[in-house]
Amino acid sequence: MASAKEKGAGRLQGGAPADAARDLGARGNLDKQQRLKAAEKGAWVSIGVYLLLSVLKISVGYLANSKALFADGLNNSTDIVASVAVLIGLRIARKPPDEDHKYGHYRAETVATFVAAIIMSIVGFDVLWDAVRSFWAGERAVPSAISMWVALFAAGVMLGVYAYNSRLGKQLNSQALLAAAADNRSDAMVSLGAFAGILGAQFGLYWLDPAAALLVGVIILKTAYEIFREAAHALTDGYDEVHLKKMEGMILSVHDVRAIKDIKARSYGSNVFVDVVIGVDPQLTVGESHAITEEIEHLLYVREKVEYVHIHVEPVS
């Protein structure tokens, strides 16, 4: 049976993991820039659709006297601001590291989702207040039927945008774009709720239109809270424990890794930074130990697309 030193020497002579890790790291940086640029397409699609739908809903909602459709239009108008924030975040995230940002600007993507959540929550509270005020005043207005069909049309459009952004976000592993897709989906549900409320009002159930507006506000706040929680978790260096355990198992599977003394991970936008302390045979040379770290980097990149790994090596008898 070969010794740990002989195995390490064989790993160094081949040089494949070390060379591959360096090549994959360089390629990964380029791919990341390309993915961020591609993710901007989804943000632009959202901005264009939200602009058209907000003008349509606010105009028709006002003229047709529909609280639900008008509230839905206000929701879409703030979605424009949120989508612009996401777009700006993606643009900033593409900037290379500089003197003040040695780790790059990737967290700008997470900050953008954080800002989007705050904007959504403000609108949600405004919509809720207006709906409650309508209930309190006992308004009995019947919206025009055209507002009902506009709401149904908008729901169909937003489901299409959600499908596009969700697919693109998963392909690119973009946190900001996936958050935008979640917002698109909630907007589609909001429009369906507005449709149901206006339809009920046509049959004398006057309370259904403001009730639909109330539901709109609740959905907006729920979506805002979910996006806010995820962004705050990432900004405070939180990380999924299950995924961390999975990476720990991968590292332990690397030959000559005897123990993992510590492992941490944090998110920088769509990137993951991993810090790990491994234990190896104290008889290994510095070069052999370094070869093990290169193999770990290669493994985490190939299986989990982790591009940034800091590994500290300690002797374990």
HELIX and SHEET records of a PDB file:
HELIX    1   1 ALA A    4  GLY A   14  1                                  11    
HELIX    2   2 ALA A   16  LEU A   63  1                                  48    
HELIX    3   3 LYS A   67  ALA A   93  1                                  27    
HELIX    4   4 ARG A  107  ALA A  137  1                                  31    
HELIX    5   5 ALA A  145  LEU A  172  1                                  28    
HELIX    6   6 GLN A  175  GLN A  202  1                                  28    
HELIX    7   7 LEU A  208  LEU A  235  1                                  28    
HELIX    8   8 GLU A  241  LEU A  252  1                                  12    
HELIX    9   9 VAL A  286  GLU A  304  1                                  19    
SHEET    1   A 3 ALA A 259  TYR A 268  0                                        
SHEET    2   A 3 ASN A 271  VAL A 280 -1                                        
SHEET    3   A 3 TYR A 308  PRO A 315  1                                        
END                                                                             
